[in-house]
């Protein structure tokens, strides 16, 4: 089969690899019909996430048709499913509490020591996201093996609903929802969201649904900010406006009630702490550029809530721990417990209460995966969300390949630096 593979920083290839096979009775094999490039994948593209190996198959946002099942699977051949990016057993201590991204069984034992050394405990297995998270092959491929298929995949019962309406149930839609939920939004709140990427935009929409009176969106890409404005958010362009000062002016000097960091470890901006972080990263003296979360904590009102869905990978210095404590802030974070949110979010999509297709700016054949990564990395203001279609034919013009860029009529702008 064909698959998008990682070979190092900015080295993404499409290769022919072995087809996956059933190795456990609870496995299923999915023929991928749609898969997306996530903002988190750019951390792999930029070489920030450790324990990647040459040839690893990428991708954790995918859906498709069941083509084979083990004896312990509850799926049936021919069913259409979306697959959560978190791999969860459904029966361990954490899964019993619906903390699916903390599953204690899905990360193989021979990989657990890597995360235990760095984080104190191993995390759950994730598709296509390093050997620290299990070394599982991802879904940017023609076929993928799905472990614990009796727990993770969500069956789409209505064949009339196209892939693109439900594809983002795999990650970014429930991630944006959980980000707002973790912010403990109360009616009348003012909520600030750093980063207007897909997760940030879904967090903005979710915040309004949960009762926020005002949402303030912070980014520097004009198209992204315009999308946020279309959803009702007030906007701050951090390249032309001092964010902290603007937030104080907009909230009467109090600060936002809740702040959501949707940027993560590759923060942009010519700020002193960010420049120092960049120097440390480039000289292997640091891992993360953490300007966004520092600013979030400083700007949030006393007694406020901080939600951090954005990905961070290692250690951070100059962290304003004193401000977190002295201001009495609450900080909630974590990978998304996707399975917990799927039924309600699917129902909202099926009832046309929620539309996600506005994000999609490009649809590419799977063989154009490397170009998709380049676009999403280098042209973030225009590349809102890139969907790879294994069945989409590679276009040819004058004997050479040509990227099949099929813009969505509603496309605007995309992801923040991170998710």
C-alpha positions in Angstrom: 0.0 0.0 0.0 1.0 3.7 -0.3 1.6 5.7 2.9 3.0 9.1 4.0 6.2 8.4 5.9 8.6 10.5 8.1 12.3 10.5 7.4 13.6 13.5 9.4 13.1 17.2 9.7 11.1 18.5 6.7 11.7 15.1 5.0 8.2 13.6 4.3 7.9 10.9 1.6 5.2 8.7 0.1 6.4 5.1 -0.1 5.1 1.6 -0.8 5.0 -0.3 2.5 3.5 -3.6 3.7 -0.2 -3.8 4.1 -1.3 -4.0 7.8 -2.6 -7.3 9.2 -4.8 -8.4 12.1 -2.4 -9.2 15.0 -4.9 -9.1 17.9 -8.5 -10.4 18.0 -9.8 -6.9 18.8 -8.1 -5.4 15.7 -9.8 -4.1 12.6 -8.3 -3.0 9.2 -9.7 0.2 7.8 -9.5 1.3 4.2 -8.9 5.0 4.5 -11.2 7.3 2.5 -10.2 10.6 4.1 -7.3 11.7 6.3 -6.1 15.1 7.3 -2.8 16.8 8.2 -3.1 18.2 11.8 -1.2 21.2 13.3 0.3 18.7 15.7 1.8 16.9 12.7 3.9 20.0 12.0 5.7 19.4 15.3 6.9 16.1 13.8 7.6 17.9 10.5 9.8 20.4 12.3 11.6 17.6 14.3 10.4 18.7 17.8 8.8 15.4 19.0 11.4 12.8 20.1 11.5 9.0 19.3 10.4 9.2 15.7 12.1 6.7 13.4 12.7 6.8 9.6 9.8 5.2 7.8 7.2 5.8 10.5 3.7 6.2 8.9 2.2 9.6 9.9 -1.4 10.7 10.5 -3.9 10.6 13.3 -7.0 12.2 11.7 -8.6 9.6 9.5 -11.7 7.7 8.7 -12.8 5.0 6.2 -14.4 1.6 5.6 -13.9 -1.6 7.6 -12.4 -4.2 5.4 -11.3 -6.8 7.9 -11.9 -7.6 11.6 -10.6 -9.8 14.3 -12.7 -12.2 16.2 -13.0 -9.8 19.1 -14.0 -6.7 17.1 -17.6 -5.4 17.3 -17.3 -3.8 13.9 -18.6 -5.3 10.7 -17.0 -5.3 7.3 -18.4 -2.5 5.2 -19.2 -0.1 8.0 -18.0 3.5 7.8 -16.1 4.7 10.8 -14.2 7.7 12.2 -11.3 6.7 14.4 -10.2 8.7 17.4 -6.6 9.7 17.5 -6.3 8.3 21.0 -6.0 4.5 21.3 -7.9 3.2 24.3 -8.6 -0.2 25.8 -12.0 0.7 27.4 -11.4 -1.3 30.5 -8.4 0.1 32.5 -8.7 2.4 35.5 -8.5 5.6 33.4 -10.9 4.4 30.7 -13.4 3.5 33.4 -13.3 7.2 34.3 -13.7 8.2 30.6 -10.1 9.5 30.7 -9.4 7.7 27.4 -6.3 9.6 26.5 -4.7 8.3 29.7 -5.4 4.6 28.9 -3.0 2.4 30.8 -2.9 -0.5 28.3 -2.7 0.9 24.8 1.0 1.9 24.9 3.0 -1.3 24.5 5.2 -2.2 27.4 8.5 -1.9 25.5 7.7 1.8 24.8 6.4 2.8 28.1 9.8 3.5 29.7 10.5 6.3 27.2 7.5 8.4 28.4 7.9 7.3 32.1 11.4 8.8 32.0 10.2 12.1 30.6 6.8 12.5 32.1 6.6 10.2 35.1 4.0 8.0 33.5 3.4 6.6 30.0 0.6 8.1 28.1 -1.9 6.3 25.9 -1.0 5.1 22.5 -1.6 7.5 19.6 -1.7 6.9 15.9 1.3 8.0 13.9 2.9 10.1 16.7 6.3 8.7 17.7 7.4 5.6 19.6 6.9 7.4 22.9 3.2 7.0 22.2 3.3 3.4 21.1 4.9 3.5 17.7 1.6 2.8 15.9 1.4 3.3 12.2 -0.8 6.3 11.3 -3.7 6.9 9.0 -2.1 8.9 6.2 -2.1 5.6 4.2 -4.4 3.5 2.1 -5.0 1.0 5.0 -4.5 1.1 8.7 -4.7 -1.3 11.6 -6.9 -0.1 14.4 -6.3 -1.8 17.8 -9.2 -2.0 20.3 -11.6 -1.6 17.5 -14.5 -2.5 19.9 -13.8 0.7 21.8 -12.4 3.4 19.5 -14.0 3.7 16.1 -17.4 5.5 15.9 -19.8 4.1 13.3 -21.3 6.7 10.9 -24.8 5.3 10.4 -26.0 7.7 7.8 -24.3 7.1 4.4 -25.6 10.4 3.1 -23.3 12.4 5.4 -20.0 13.0 3.5 -16.6 12.3 5.0 -15.7 15.9 5.3 -18.6 16.7 7.7 -17.5 14.0 10.2 -13.7 13.7 9.6 -12.8 16.2 12.3 -14.5 14.1 15.0 -11.2 12.2 15.0 -9.4 15.0 16.8 -9.8 18.7 16.3 -13.5 19.2 16.9 -13.6 17.3 20.2 -10.3 18.9 21.1 -11.7 22.4 20.7 -14.8 21.4 22.6 -12.8 19.9 25.5 -10.6 23.0 25.5 -13.7 25.1 26.2 -15.0 22.6 28.7 -11.7 22.7 30.6 -12.0 26.5 30.7 -15.1 26.0 32.9 -17.0 28.8 31.0 -19.8 30.4 32.8 -22.6 32.5 31.3 -21.4 36.0 30.7 -17.7 35.2 30.7 -15.1 36.9 28.6 -12.9 34.2 27.1 -9.5 34.8 25.3 -8.2 32.3 22.8 -4.6 32.3 21.7 -4.2 30.8 18.2 -6.9 30.7 15.5 -6.0 27.4 13.9 -8.6 24.6 13.6 -8.7 23.8 17.3 -8.7 27.5 18.2 -11.7 28.2 15.9 -13.6 25.2 17.3 -12.8 26.4 20.8 -14.2 29.8 19.9 -17.4 28.3 18.6 -17.6 26.0 21.7 -17.1 28.9 24.1 -20.0 30.7 22.6 -22.2 27.6 22.8 -21.2 27.2 26.5 -22.4 30.7 27.4 -19.5 33.0 26.9 -20.6 36.6 26.3 -17.4 37.7 24.6 -14.6 35.7 22.9 -11.3 37.5 22.0 -9.2 35.8 19.4 -5.4 36.4 19.2 -3.3 35.5 16.2 -1.3 37.3 13.4 -2.6 35.7 10.2 -5.3 38.0 8.7 -7.4 35.3 7.2 -7.6 33.3 10.4 -8.5 36.4 12.4 -11.2 37.1 9.9 -12.7 33.6 10.3 -12.7 34.1 14.1 -14.5 37.5 13.5 -17.1 35.7 11.4 -17.9 33.5 14.3 -18.5 36.5 16.5 -15.1 36.9 18.2 -13.3 40.2 18.8 -9.8 40.0 17.4 -6.2 41.0 18.3 -3.4 40.9 15.8 -0.3 40.5 18.0 2.0 41.8 15.3 0.2 45.2 15.3 -1.2 45.4 18.9 0.3 44.7 22.3 -1.8 41.7 23.4 -1.6 42.2 27.2 -2.4 45.9 27.0 -5.3 45.3 24.6 -6.8 42.6 26.8 -6.6 44.9 29.9 -8.3 47.7 28.0 -11.0 45.4 26.6 -11.8 44.0 30.0 -11.6 47.1 32.1 -8.3 46.2 33.6 -9.6 42.9 35.1 -8.4 40.4 32.4 -10.3 37.6 30.7 -12.3 35.2 32.9 -10.9 32.2 31.0 -7.9 31.9 28.7 -7.3 29.1 26.2 -3.8 28.3 24.7 -4.2 26.8 21.2 -0.7 27.6 20.1 1.7 25.3 21.9 5.4 24.6 21.6 6.2 26.5 18.3 4.9 30.0 19.3 5.5 32.8 16.7 6.5 36.4 17.3 9.5 38.6 17.8 9.2 38.7 21.6 12.3 38.6 23.9 11.3 35.4 25.6 10.4 33.8 22.2 13.7 34.8 20.6 15.6 33.3 23.6 13.6 30.1 23.4 14.4 29.9 19.7 18.1 30.2 20.4 17.9 27.5 23.0 16.0 25.2 20.7 18.4 25.7 17.9 21.4 25.0 20.2 19.7 22.0 21.9 19.5 23.8 25.2 15.7 23.8 25.2 12.7 22.1 23.6 9.7 24.4 23.5 8.9 28.0 22.6 6.4 28.7 25.3 5.6 32.4 24.8 1.9 31.8 24.5 1.3 29.9 27.7 3.4 32.5 29.6 1.3 35.3 28.2 -1.9 33.4 28.9 -1.1 33.1 32.6 0.0 36.7 32.9 -3.1 38.0 31.2 -5.8 35.9 32.9 -7.7 37.6 35.6 -7.2 36.7 39.3 -9.2 33.6 40.1 -9.5 32.8 36.4 -9.2 29.5 34.5 -6.6 28.5 32.0 -7.1 25.7 29.5 -4.2 24.4 27.5 -5.1 22.0 24.6 -2.0 23.0 22.8 0.9 20.5 22.5 4.0 20.9 24.6 6.7 18.3 24.5 9.5 18.9 27.0 10.8 21.3 29.6 10.1 25.0 29.8 12.0 27.7 31.7 10.9 31.2 32.6 7.5 29.7 33.5 5.4 32.2 35.5 4.7 29.7 38.3 4.5 32.6 40.8 1.7 34.3 38.8 -0.2 31.0 38.5 -0.1 30.6 42.3 -0.5 34.2 43.5 -3.4 34.9 41.1 -5.2 31.7 42.2 -5.5 30.3 38.6 -6.8 26.9 37.6 -4.9 25.2 34.8 -6.4 22.2 32.9 -4.7 20.4 30.0 -4.2 17.1 28.4 -4.7 15.1 25.3 -8.4 14.8 24.3 -10.7 12.1 25.6 -12.2 11.8 22.1 -14.5 8.9 22.7 -16.3 10.8 25.5 -17.6 13.5 23.1 -18.3 11.6 19.9 -22.1 10.8 20.3 -23.1 14.4 21.1 -20.9 16.0 18.6 -22.0 13.6 15.8 -25.6 14.3 16.6 -25.0 18.1 16.3 -23.4 17.5 12.9 -26.2 15.2 11.7 -28.8 17.7 12.7 -26.9 20.5 10.9 -26.3 22.4 14.1 -22.6 22.2 13.5 -20.6 22.5 10.3 -16.9 21.8 10.1 -16.3 21.9 6.3 -15.5 25.6 6.3 -12.0 24.7 7.4 -11.0 22.7 4.3 -9.0 24.7 1.9 -7.2 21.9 0.0 -7.9 18.3 -1.0 -4.9 16.4 -2.3 -4.3 12.9 -3.5 -2.3 10.8 -0.9 0.8 10.9 -3.2 0.9 14.7 -2.8 1.2 14.3 1.0 4.7 15.8 1.2 3.5 18.9 -0.7 0.5 19.1 1.7 2.9 19.3 4.6 4.9 22.0 2.9 1.8 24.0 2.2 0.5 23.7 5.7 3.8 24.6 7.1 4.8 27.5 4.8 1.5 29.0 3.8 -0.5 28.9 7.0 -2.6 31.9 6.3 -4.1 30.3 3.2 -3.8 26.6 3.9 -6.7 26.3 6.4 -6.9 22.5 6.5 -5.5 19.9 4.1 -7.4 16.7 3.5 -5.6 13.8 1.7 -7.8 11.5 -0.3 -6.3 8.0 -1.2 -8.8 7.6 -4.0 -8.2 11.1 -5.5 -6.1 10.6 -8.7 -2.8 12.3 -9.1 -3.2 15.1 -11.7 -0.7 15.2 -14.5 0.0 18.3 -16.6 2.6 18.3 -19.4 4.1 15.1 -18.1 4.8 16.2 -14.6 2.8 15.9 -11.4 0.6 18.8 -10.4 -0.9 19.2 -6.9 -4.7 18.8 -7.0 -5.6 21.9 -5.0 -9.4 21.9 -4.8 -10.4 25.0 -2.7 -13.5 24.9 -0.6 -15.8 27.7 -1.5 -16.1 28.6 2.2 -12.3 28.3 2.9 -10.7 31.1 4.9 -7.8 30.6 7.1 -6.5 28.0 9.3 -4.8 26.7 12.2 -2.6 28.4 14.5 0.9 27.3 15.0 -0.2 24.2 16.8 -3.4 22.2 16.6 
